């Protein structure tokens, strides 16, 4: 057993002191999810003995798995658990030996079997995952009569996506799914939790795998999650009030402040937990002041004298930084453009619920990014971004699962992402607008199609007149036929309208990049009619008048 212990993942078990105190579900929360998991463990039969608990970063998967482990493991029932973590508990090559050691510690007949195998063949401890799985899992639980009395064995794997190599993650899943399908009478039940990383999601999408598992998705924005987060916040703030001896006669926090916290948290437990850890931090010792800091962050007020490590969202920032660090440098350029595009939200077109055309397909064409490049750019961020499948990109838009991620990358003091993100996003918008409008200075003729142009907050600016061009010069990075149903001429029209709307808004704001002869000529010549209160008449007059004065001054100077 001593030799076996040396080959395990240190501190990976559910009751390891390394993880103390581990995350657990707050009393009275996650009741339905826990009940479903425990019912599955008790009653799983046949081939379907694997349950995949999947959810975005920070939804509380580890707390759920810990609570299940606390409820399920006992001295009478053999079981094993691995809580993977990038902080030193991520060696997937040691996974099977870790299971074996824990099972041996809780089951005497099993210990006898594997001690015999290791004595007979010591090289097993250096063998492949497949060889170890055969000797330590398949053979003991399917071919040995000594274990016939074992009715149920639970093996928990949490944070599979944090296992150090994706191919190791895949191999573990393949070994487990093959075992479930080949040995339906096995007493082992598997509970596996992970983020929805693409390679893991693809594995579970296979028809052969669907027959051996059930899916438990932990949603960020479900009513149940929101209610649980609100209960957690309310209970924990009450505890803080008591522990810091705040005046019990005064309501703290105010109900409206609690509502602000709950609304900002949504169903994201890591956000709520970050708030509680900061407000109740004894290093600062001033919950009222700390709560006010959090409310300022939610309201987008800067905290100029607060370091990155002392920021109210510091614990959440560590999570987001770790996720962003997984993006390979060679594709970060495209990832950056997509994130800037989400912040820029040009013309407010891409995220407007009442616009049937807002979607990821338009967004990618606006950025000039191919389908493959776009999905490669967001592949490592799917634990924080909500991306439509390729065949739904013409109906859905990319978005952040929680506003806190966009807040994080927008704040340079927290993320270091951009020292002037608004300007960088603005420059991207200018680049995309002029790339689209440049080849078609005379506009495009689209027949009887609706040519209305809308500005911010769905305000109608006017109607375009049919131009002289066909729009064929507008390059499409993601054209018709690549898993979409949008005709190319409709996509070009959408991009043209979006670019014109952005130019009009730029002129209205007096932005130099759009107050040019090219943009002014386009705006003044391409509209058939204007909406008086929304079209930038005055701004155009000011620009033209200023240009006239400059021209007149230049002429006078030349005369001298």
C-alpha positions as CSV (number, residue, x, y, z in Angstrom):
1,X,0.0,0.0,0.0
2,X,2.9,2.4,0.7
3,X,4.2,1.9,-2.8
4,X,0.7,2.5,-4.2
5,X,0.3,5.7,-2.2
6,X,3.5,7.2,-3.7
7,X,1.9,6.9,-7.2
8,X,-1.4,8.6,-6.3
9,X,-2.4,12.3,-6.8
10,X,-1.7,13.9,-3.5
11,X,-4.6,15.7,-1.8
12,X,-7.2,14.6,-4.5
13,X,-9.6,12.8,-2.2
14,X,-12.9,14.4,-1.1
15,X,-11.7,14.4,2.6
16,X,-8.1,15.4,2.0
17,X,-6.7,18.0,4.4
18,X,-5.1,19.7,1.4
19,X,-8.6,20.8,0.3
20,X,-9.8,21.7,3.8
21,X,-12.2,23.4,3.9
22,X,-13.6,22.2,0.6
23,X,-16.5,23.9,-1.2
24,X,-19.8,22.6,-0.1
25,X,-23.4,23.4,-1.0
26,X,-24.9,26.0,1.3
27,X,-27.6,24.4,3.6
28,X,-30.9,24.5,1.8
29,X,-29.5,25.1,-1.7
30,X,-29.0,22.8,-4.7
31,X,-31.5,20.4,-3.1
32,X,-33.0,19.2,-6.4
33,X,-29.7,18.6,-8.1
34,X,-28.3,16.7,-5.1
35,X,-31.5,14.6,-4.9
36,X,-31.2,13.6,-8.5
37,X,-27.5,12.7,-8.2
38,X,-28.1,10.6,-5.0
39,X,-31.1,8.9,-6.6
40,X,-28.9,8.0,-9.6
41,X,-26.2,6.6,-7.4
42,X,-28.6,4.4,-5.5
43,X,-30.7,3.2,-8.5
44,X,-28.5,3.2,-11.6
45,X,-28.8,-0.1,-13.4
46,X,-27.6,-1.7,-16.7
47,X,-25.2,0.2,-18.9
48,X,-26.3,3.7,-17.8
49,X,-24.0,4.0,-14.8
50,X,-22.3,7.2,-15.6
51,X,-23.6,10.7,-14.8
52,X,-22.1,13.8,-16.4
53,X,-22.5,16.9,-14.3
54,X,-21.7,19.8,-16.6
55,X,-21.7,23.6,-16.1
56,X,-20.0,26.8,-16.9
57,X,-17.1,28.1,-14.8
58,X,-18.1,29.1,-11.3
59,X,-21.6,27.6,-11.2
60,X,-20.7,25.4,-8.2
61,X,-20.0,22.0,-9.6
62,X,-17.3,21.2,-7.1
63,X,-19.5,22.1,-4.2
64,X,-22.2,19.8,-5.6
65,X,-19.7,16.9,-6.0
66,X,-18.3,17.5,-2.5
67,X,-21.8,17.4,-1.0
68,X,-22.6,14.2,-2.9
69,X,-19.3,12.7,-1.6
70,X,-20.1,13.8,2.0
71,X,-23.5,12.1,1.8
72,X,-22.4,8.9,-0.1
73,X,-19.1,7.7,1.3
74,X,-19.0,5.8,4.6
75,X,-16.8,3.1,6.1
76,X,-19.2,0.4,5.0
77,X,-19.5,1.5,1.3
78,X,-16.3,1.4,-0.8
79,X,-15.7,4.4,-3.0
80,X,-13.1,6.8,-4.4
81,X,-12.9,10.4,-5.5
82,X,-10.6,12.6,-7.5
83,X,-11.0,16.4,-7.3
84,X,-8.7,17.6,-10.1
85,X,-7.2,21.1,-9.9
86,X,-4.7,23.0,-11.8
87,X,-3.0,23.8,-8.5
88,X,-1.0,20.6,-8.3
89,X,-3.8,18.0,-8.5
90,X,-3.9,17.5,-12.3
91,X,-1.8,14.5,-13.2
92,X,-4.3,12.3,-15.0
93,X,-1.8,9.6,-15.6
94,X,-2.2,8.8,-11.8
95,X,-6.0,8.7,-11.9
96,X,-6.5,4.9,-11.9
97,X,-3.9,4.3,-9.2
98,X,-5.6,7.0,-7.1
99,X,-8.9,5.2,-7.4
100,X,-7.3,1.9,-6.6
101,X,-5.6,3.2,-3.4
102,X,-8.8,4.7,-2.1
103,X,-10.8,1.6,-2.9
104,X,-8.2,-0.6,-1.2
105,X,-8.3,1.5,1.9
106,X,-12.1,1.0,2.2
107,X,-12.5,-2.6,1.0
108,X,-10.4,-5.4,2.4
109,X,-11.1,-8.0,-0.4
110,X,-10.2,-5.5,-3.0
111,X,-6.9,-4.6,-1.1
112,X,-6.0,-8.3,-1.1
113,X,-6.5,-8.6,-4.8
114,X,-4.5,-5.6,-5.9
115,X,-1.6,-6.2,-3.4
116,X,-1.3,-9.7,-5.0
117,X,-1.2,-8.1,-8.5
118,X,1.4,-5.5,-7.6
119,X,3.6,-8.1,-5.8
120,X,3.3,-10.4,-8.8
121,X,4.0,-7.6,-11.3
122,X,5.5,-4.4,-9.8
123,X,5.7,-2.7,-13.2
124,X,2.0,-2.3,-13.1
125,X,2.6,1.0,-11.3
126,X,4.4,2.3,-14.4
127,X,1.9,0.8,-16.9
128,X,-0.4,2.7,-19.2
129,X,-3.8,3.9,-18.1
130,X,-5.5,1.2,-20.1
131,X,-3.4,-1.6,-18.5
132,X,-4.0,-0.2,-15.0
133,X,-7.7,0.2,-15.6
134,X,-7.9,-3.5,-16.7
135,X,-6.0,-4.8,-13.6
136,X,-7.4,-2.4,-11.0
137,X,-11.0,-1.9,-12.2
138,X,-12.2,-4.4,-14.9
139,X,-10.7,-7.7,-13.5
140,X,-11.4,-7.1,-9.8
141,X,-15.1,-6.0,-10.2
142,X,-16.1,-8.4,-13.0
143,X,-13.9,-11.5,-12.8
144,X,-13.3,-12.0,-9.0
145,X,-15.7,-13.8,-6.8
146,X,-14.2,-12.2,-3.7
147,X,-16.0,-8.9,-4.6
148,X,-19.4,-10.5,-5.3
149,X,-20.8,-9.1,-2.1
150,X,-20.0,-5.5,-3.1
151,X,-23.4,-4.0,-4.2
152,X,-22.4,-0.5,-5.1
153,X,-19.1,1.4,-5.6
154,X,-19.2,5.2,-6.3
155,X,-16.3,6.8,-8.1
156,X,-16.3,10.6,-8.3
157,X,-14.2,12.6,-10.7
158,X,-14.5,16.4,-10.3
159,X,-12.9,19.0,-12.6
160,X,-12.0,16.6,-15.4
161,X,-11.3,19.6,-17.6
162,X,-8.5,20.6,-15.2
163,X,-6.7,17.3,-15.8
164,X,-3.4,18.3,-17.4
165,X,-3.8,16.8,-20.9
166,X,-6.9,16.8,-23.0
167,X,-5.9,13.4,-24.5
168,X,-5.7,11.9,-21.0
169,X,-9.2,13.3,-20.3
170,X,-10.5,11.7,-23.4
171,X,-8.8,8.3,-22.6
172,X,-10.3,8.2,-19.1
173,X,-13.7,8.9,-20.5
174,X,-13.3,6.3,-23.2
175,X,-12.1,3.6,-20.7
176,X,-15.1,4.4,-18.4
177,X,-17.7,4.4,-21.1
178,X,-16.4,1.2,-22.6
179,X,-16.5,-0.4,-19.2
180,X,-20.1,0.7,-18.6
181,X,-21.3,-0.7,-22.0
182,X,-19.3,-3.9,-21.8
183,X,-20.0,-4.8,-18.1
184,X,-23.6,-3.7,-17.3
185,X,-23.7,-5.8,-14.1
186,X,-20.7,-4.0,-12.6
187,X,-21.4,-2.4,-9.2
188,X,-19.4,0.8,-10.1
189,X,-21.3,4.0,-10.6
190,X,-19.4,7.0,-12.0
191,X,-20.1,10.7,-11.3
192,X,-18.1,13.0,-13.5
193,X,-18.1,16.8,-13.4
194,X,-16.5,19.2,-15.9
195,X,-16.9,22.4,-17.8
196,X,-18.4,22.1,-21.3
197,X,-15.0,22.1,-23.0
198,X,-15.4,21.3,-26.7
199,X,-13.5,18.0,-26.7
200,X,-15.5,16.7,-23.6
201,X,-18.8,17.9,-25.1
202,X,-17.9,16.2,-28.4
203,X,-17.1,12.9,-26.6
204,X,-20.5,12.8,-24.8
205,X,-22.3,13.7,-28.0
206,X,-21.3,10.3,-29.6
207,X,-24.2,7.9,-30.1
208,X,-22.3,5.1,-28.6
209,X,-21.6,7.1,-25.4
210,X,-25.2,8.4,-25.0
211,X,-26.3,4.9,-24.1
212,X,-24.1,4.8,-21.0
213,X,-24.6,8.1,-19.3
214,X,-27.2,10.6,-18.0
215,X,-26.6,14.4,-18.2
216,X,-27.0,16.8,-15.3
217,X,-26.6,20.4,-16.6
218,X,-26.0,23.1,-14.0
219,X,-27.4,26.3,-15.5
220,X,-26.2,29.7,-14.7
221,X,-29.5,31.5,-15.1
222,X,-32.2,29.1,-14.0
223,X,-34.8,30.2,-11.5
224,X,-33.5,27.5,-9.1
225,X,-30.0,28.8,-9.3
226,X,-31.0,32.4,-8.7
227,X,-33.2,31.5,-5.7
228,X,-30.3,29.4,-4.2
229,X,-27.8,32.3,-4.7
230,X,-30.2,34.8,-3.1
231,X,-30.6,32.4,-0.1
232,X,-26.9,32.0,0.2
233,X,-26.3,35.8,0.1
234,X,-29.1,36.5,2.7
235,X,-27.9,33.8,5.1
236,X,-24.2,34.7,4.9
237,X,-24.8,38.4,5.3
238,X,-26.9,37.7,8.4
239,X,-24.0,35.6,9.7
240,X,-21.5,38.4,9.0
241,X,-23.8,40.9,10.8
242,X,-23.8,38.6,13.8
243,X,-20.1,37.8,13.8
244,X,-19.0,41.5,13.5
245,X,-21.6,42.6,16.1
246,X,-23.3,45.1,13.8
247,X,-26.3,46.8,15.3
248,X,-29.1,44.2,15.2
249,X,-31.7,47.0,15.4
250,X,-30.6,48.3,12.0
251,X,-31.4,46.4,8.8
252,X,-28.2,45.4,7.2
253,X,-27.8,45.2,4.4
254,X,-30.8,47.2,3.1
255,X,-33.2,45.1,1.2
256,X,-32.5,47.1,-2.0
257,X,-28.8,46.4,-1.6
258,X,-29.4,42.7,-1.1
259,X,-31.5,42.8,-4.3
260,X,-28.6,44.5,-6.2
261,X,-26.2,41.8,-5.0
262,X,-28.6,39.0,-6.0
263,X,-29.3,40.5,-9.3
264,X,-25.6,41.0,-10.1
265,X,-24.8,37.5,-9.0
266,X,-27.6,35.9,-11.1
267,X,-27.1,32.1,-10.7
268,X,-23.3,32.3,-10.6
269,X,-22.3,31.0,-7.2
270,X,-18.6,32.0,-7.6
271,X,-19.7,35.6,-7.9
272,X,-21.8,35.5,-4.8
273,X,-19.1,33.6,-2.9
274,X,-16.5,36.2,-3.9
275,X,-18.8,39.0,-2.6
276,X,-19.2,37.2,0.8
277,X,-15.5,36.4,1.2
278,X,-14.7,40.1,0.6
279,X,-17.4,41.6,2.7
280,X,-16.6,39.2,5.6
281,X,-12.8,39.5,5.3
282,X,-11.4,40.0,8.8
283,X,-8.3,41.5,7.4
284,X,-10.3,44.6,6.6
285,X,-12.8,44.2,9.5
286,X,-15.4,46.6,8.1
287,X,-18.3,44.8,6.4
288,X,-20.2,48.0,5.8
289,X,-17.4,49.7,4.0
290,X,-16.6,46.5,2.1
291,X,-20.2,46.1,1.1
292,X,-20.2,49.6,-0.2
293,X,-17.1,48.8,-2.3
294,X,-18.9,45.9,-3.9
295,X,-21.9,48.0,-4.7
296,X,-19.6,50.6,-6.3
297,X,-18.1,47.8,-8.5
298,X,-21.6,46.6,-9.5
299,X,-22.5,50.2,-10.4
300,X,-19.3,50.5,-12.5
301,X,-17.7,53.1,-10.2
302,X,-13.9,52.9,-10.2
303,X,-11.9,52.1,-7.0
304,X,-8.7,54.1,-7.8
305,X,-6.8,53.3,-4.5
306,X,-7.5,49.6,-4.5
307,X,-4.8,47.2,-5.7
308,X,-5.6,44.2,-7.9
309,X,-5.1,41.8,-5.0
310,X,-7.4,43.8,-2.7
311,X,-10.2,44.4,-5.3
312,X,-13.6,43.1,-4.3
313,X,-13.6,40.7,-7.3
314,X,-10.1,39.5,-6.9
315,X,-11.1,35.8,-6.3
316,X,-13.3,35.9,-9.4
317,X,-10.5,37.6,-11.4
318,X,-8.2,34.7,-10.7
319,X,-10.7,32.3,-12.3
320,X,-11.1,34.5,-15.4
321,X,-7.4,35.0,-15.7
322,X,-6.8,31.3,-15.6
323,X,-9.4,30.7,-18.3
324,X,-8.0,33.4,-20.6
325,X,-4.5,32.0,-20.1
326,X,-5.5,28.8,-21.9
327,X,-6.0,30.7,-25.2
328,X,-2.9,29.9,-27.4
329,X,-1.0,33.0,-28.4
330,X,-1.3,32.3,-32.1
331,X,-5.1,32.7,-32.0
332,X,-5.3,35.4,-29.3
333,X,-5.4,38.1,-32.0
334,X,-8.8,36.8,-33.2
335,X,-10.0,36.1,-29.7
336,X,-9.2,39.7,-28.8
337,X,-11.2,41.0,-31.8
338,X,-14.2,39.0,-30.8
339,X,-14.1,40.2,-27.2
340,X,-13.6,43.8,-28.4
341,X,-16.5,43.3,-30.7
342,X,-18.7,42.2,-27.9
343,X,-17.7,45.3,-25.9
344,X,-18.1,47.6,-29.0
345,X,-21.5,46.2,-30.0
346,X,-21.5,48.3,-33.1
347,X,-24.8,50.0,-33.8
348,X,-26.3,47.9,-31.0
349,X,-27.3,45.5,-33.8
350,X,-25.8,42.3,-32.6
351,X,-27.5,42.1,-29.2
352,X,-30.9,43.6,-29.9
353,X,-33.7,41.1,-29.0
354,X,-36.3,42.7,-31.3
355,X,-34.0,42.5,-34.4
356,X,-34.5,39.1,-36.1
357,X,-31.2,39.6,-37.9
358,X,-28.9,39.8,-34.9
359,X,-26.7,36.8,-34.9
360,X,-23.1,35.4,-34.8
361,X,-23.0,35.0,-38.6
362,X,-23.4,38.7,-39.1
363,X,-21.0,39.4,-36.3
364,X,-18.2,37.3,-37.9
365,X,-18.7,38.8,-41.3
366,X,-18.6,42.3,-39.7
367,X,-15.2,41.4,-38.1
368,X,-14.0,39.8,-41.4
369,X,-13.4,36.5,-39.7
370,X,-14.0,33.1,-41.2
371,X,-16.2,30.5,-39.5
372,X,-13.2,28.3,-38.6
373,X,-11.2,31.2,-37.3
374,X,-14.1,32.4,-35.1
375,X,-14.8,29.1,-33.5
376,X,-11.1,28.4,-33.0
377,X,-10.8,31.8,-31.3
378,X,-13.6,31.1,-28.7
379,X,-12.9,27.4,-28.3
380,X,-11.0,27.9,-25.0
381,X,-13.6,30.4,-23.6
382,X,-16.7,28.2,-23.8
383,X,-16.8,28.0,-20.0
384,X,-17.6,31.8,-19.9
385,X,-19.1,32.5,-23.3
386,X,-22.4,31.2,-24.7
387,X,-21.7,30.3,-28.3
388,X,-24.3,29.0,-30.8
389,X,-23.5,25.8,-32.7
390,X,-22.4,26.5,-36.3
391,X,-25.7,25.5,-37.7
392,X,-27.5,28.0,-35.5
393,X,-25.1,30.9,-36.0
394,X,-27.6,32.6,-38.4
395,X,-30.2,32.6,-35.6
396,X,-28.2,33.2,-32.4
397,X,-25.6,35.6,-31.1
398,X,-22.4,35.0,-29.1
399,X,-22.6,36.4,-25.5
400,X,-21.1,36.2,-22.1
401,X,-22.8,33.8,-19.6
402,X,-22.4,36.4,-16.9
403,X,-21.8,40.1,-17.1
404,X,-18.9,39.9,-14.7
405,X,-16.6,38.4,-17.4
406,X,-17.1,41.4,-19.7
407,X,-16.6,43.7,-16.6
408,X,-13.4,41.9,-16.0
409,X,-11.8,42.3,-19.4
410,X,-13.1,45.9,-19.6
411,X,-11.2,46.9,-16.4
412,X,-7.4,47.2,-17.2
413,X,-6.5,47.3,-13.5
414,X,-8.1,43.9,-13.0
415,X,-7.3,42.0,-16.2
416,X,-4.5,43.9,-18.0
417,X,-6.5,43.2,-21.2
418,X,-6.4,46.7,-22.6
419,X,-5.2,50.0,-21.2
420,X,-7.9,51.8,-23.2
421,X,-10.4,49.2,-24.2
422,X,-13.1,51.7,-25.4
423,X,-10.6,53.3,-27.8
424,X,-9.3,49.9,-29.0
425,X,-12.9,48.7,-29.6
426,X,-13.7,52.0,-31.3
427,X,-10.7,51.5,-33.6
428,X,-11.9,48.1,-34.5
429,X,-15.4,49.5,-35.3
430,X,-13.8,52.1,-37.6
431,X,-11.7,49.5,-39.3
432,X,-14.8,47.2,-39.9
433,X,-17.0,50.1,-41.1
434,X,-14.6,51.5,-43.6
435,X,-13.6,48.0,-44.9
436,X,-17.3,47.5,-45.8
437,X,-18.1,51.0,-47.1
438,X,-14.8,51.6,-48.9
439,X,-15.5,49.4,-52.0
440,X,-19.1,50.8,-52.5
441,X,-18.9,54.6,-52.3
442,X,-22.0,54.9,-54.4
443,X,-24.1,52.6,-52.2
444,X,-25.8,49.4,-53.4
445,X,-29.1,48.8,-55.3
446,X,-31.1,46.2,-53.5
447,X,-34.5,46.7,-55.2
448,X,-37.5,46.7,-53.0
449,X,-35.8,45.6,-49.8
450,X,-36.4,47.6,-46.6
451,X,-33.6,50.1,-46.4
452,X,-34.4,51.6,-43.0
453,X,-31.4,52.6,-40.9
454,X,-31.6,52.4,-37.1
455,X,-29.3,54.0,-34.6
456,X,-28.8,53.3,-30.9
457,X,-31.8,52.0,-28.8
458,X,-33.6,51.1,-32.1
459,X,-34.2,54.8,-33.1
460,X,-34.9,55.1,-36.8
461,X,-32.5,57.5,-38.6
462,X,-34.0,57.3,-42.1
463,X,-34.2,55.3,-45.3
464,X,-31.5,54.7,-47.8
465,X,-32.0,55.3,-51.5
466,X,-31.0,52.5,-53.9
467,X,-27.4,53.1,-54.9
468,X,-25.5,52.3,-58.1
469,X,-23.5,49.3,-56.9
470,X,-24.5,45.6,-56.5
471,X,-22.7,45.1,-53.2
472,X,-20.6,42.3,-54.8
473,X,-17.5,44.2,-53.7
474,X,-18.3,43.6,-50.0
475,X,-16.2,40.6,-49.0
476,X,-17.9,37.9,-47.0
477,X,-15.6,36.0,-44.6
478,X,-18.4,33.5,-43.9
479,X,-20.5,33.2,-47.0
480,X,-23.7,31.3,-47.8
481,X,-23.4,27.5,-47.9
482,X,-21.1,27.1,-44.9
483,X,-23.8,25.7,-42.5
484,X,-26.0,28.8,-42.9
485,X,-29.2,29.7,-44.7
486,X,-28.5,33.4,-45.4
487,X,-28.2,34.4,-49.1
488,X,-25.1,36.4,-49.8
489,X,-26.9,39.5,-51.1
490,X,-28.9,39.7,-47.8
491,X,-25.7,39.4,-45.8
492,X,-24.1,42.2,-47.8
493,X,-27.2,44.4,-47.3
494,X,-27.1,43.7,-43.6
495,X,-23.4,44.7,-43.4
496,X,-24.0,47.8,-45.5
497,X,-26.8,49.0,-43.3
498,X,-24.8,48.3,-40.2
499,X,-21.8,50.2,-41.5
500,X,-23.9,53.2,-42.6
501,X,-25.6,53.2,-39.2
502,X,-22.2,53.2,-37.5
503,X,-20.9,56.0,-39.7
504,X,-24.0,58.1,-39.0
505,X,-23.6,57.6,-35.3
506,X,-19.9,58.5,-35.5
507,X,-20.8,61.7,-37.2
508,X,-23.4,62.5,-34.6
509,X,-20.8,62.0,-31.9
510,X,-18.2,64.1,-33.8
511,X,-15.7,61.2,-34.1
512,X,-12.9,62.3,-36.4
513,X,-12.6,58.9,-38.1
514,X,-16.2,59.5,-39.5
515,X,-16.1,63.2,-40.0
516,X,-14.4,62.8,-43.3
517,X,-15.3,63.8,-46.8
518,X,-15.9,60.1,-47.7
519,X,-18.4,59.5,-44.9
520,X,-20.1,62.9,-45.2
521,X,-20.6,62.4,-49.0
522,X,-21.9,58.9,-48.4
523,X,-24.3,60.0,-45.6
524,X,-25.6,63.0,-47.5
525,X,-26.1,61.3,-50.8
526,X,-27.4,57.8,-49.8
527,X,-30.4,58.7,-47.8
528,X,-33.8,58.9,-49.5
529,X,-35.4,60.5,-46.4
530,X,-34.4,61.4,-42.9
531,X,-36.0,61.3,-39.5
532,X,-35.7,64.9,-38.3
533,X,-34.9,64.3,-34.6
534,X,-32.5,61.4,-35.1
535,X,-30.4,62.3,-38.2
536,X,-27.3,64.3,-37.4
537,X,-28.2,67.5,-39.3
538,X,-26.5,69.9,-36.9
539,X,-23.3,67.8,-36.6
540,X,-23.0,67.6,-40.4
541,X,-23.5,71.4,-40.7
542,X,-20.8,72.0,-38.1
543,X,-18.3,69.7,-39.8
544,X,-19.0,71.2,-43.3
545,X,-18.9,74.7,-41.9
546,X,-15.6,74.0,-40.1
547,X,-14.2,72.6,-43.3
548,X,-15.3,75.7,-45.2
549,X,-13.7,78.0,-42.7
550,X,-10.4,76.0,-42.9
551,X,-10.5,76.1,-46.7
552,X,-11.2,79.9,-46.7
553,X,-8.4,80.5,-44.2
554,X,-6.0,78.4,-46.3
555,X,-6.9,80.4,-49.4
556,X,-6.3,83.7,-47.7
557,X,-2.9,82.4,-46.4
558,X,-1.9,81.4,-49.9
559,X,-2.8,84.9,-51.1
560,X,-0.3,86.4,-48.6
